[in-house]
Amino acid sequence: MAVIVIKNLGEKAIEVQDFSRSILQHLQGNGTDWMFACGGKGRCTTCKAIVLNGLENLEPKTAAETKYETLGLLGPNERLTCQARIRGSVTINVPEECKLPHMKYSD
């Protein structure tokens, strides 16, 4: 078992047992609202997350993530939640530009 912790959402913790699913699928399955515009297909960057801890616990970047990193739209510690799959626990933040207006974020 692993845990996804969303630090700026009150340190919300989501337990993960199925490592075949993306972070976005785990968030949605847990009832956590997370912005995404392309249907989770890796065609935009609206679902990105800042990885604060556990970057080594993620599967390697997908072609879509590498493309957006090359274009300067994804930083080295940012991943697309629709693409990233975990192998162990991670701590993430919602970037400022991806925050939803109805959610209460902490610092």
Secondary structure, 3 states (H helix, E strand, C coil): CEEEEECCCCCEEEEECCCCCCHHHHHHHCCCCCCCCCCCCCCCCCCEEEEEECHHHECCCCHHHHHHHHCCCCCCCEEECCCCCECCCEEEECCHHHCCCCCCCCC
